[in-house]
């Protein structure tokens, strides 16, 4: 685990990252990683002398199992309030089967990633630009999934939690992989929208954080 800026931590869980923010009202966790990763998150918290019991809120970017795989377990263990976009609830709650590529590729991915246990969402995001937690702005960034949300934290010049609306490779920002993106054209529009904001730091579900006028990396991605 590493500290991106003061009180904002990145927890790598294999090929996917989750993020933790220390606030005056407790810990905010952004996404929960693959199924069965709760012990890894708990160990990471102990590394900064924190505990699962201090997690008060879990913000979800989208319903894919590498992002909500440990959500049900963490919700049960922490009692945290779970917040996600209304359009993601049917998948998070188990009313709809996991979305993704079909055929042999879909079966392979399901075997590799696992299946997320369904759980309840306590608070719905229905308005773009709302503030689900003090200091966080919810940005509806559809394309990768219908209800994908990125979050902008008002700290250290702005910290963007991009989720899978974008990824980074060696400091270069890209859009999400087309093969697991529901609507690539809308994903491109969402990436362009993020590039029109102002933030100094960006963290991603996949890839290392970018710091120092991070928005410029998004603008280069859109321009290319």
Secondary structure, 3 states (H helix, E strand, C coil): CEEEECCEEEEEECCEEEEEEEECCEEEEECCECCCCHHHHHHHHHHCCCCHHHEEEEECCCCCHHHHCCHHHHHHHHCCEEEEEHHHHHHHCCCCCCCCCCHHHHHHHHHHHCCCCCCCCCEEECCCCCCCECCEEEEECCCCCCCCEEEEECCCCCEEECCCCCEEECCEEECCCHHHCCCHHHHHHHHHHHHCCCCCEEECCCCCCEECCCHHHHHHHHHC
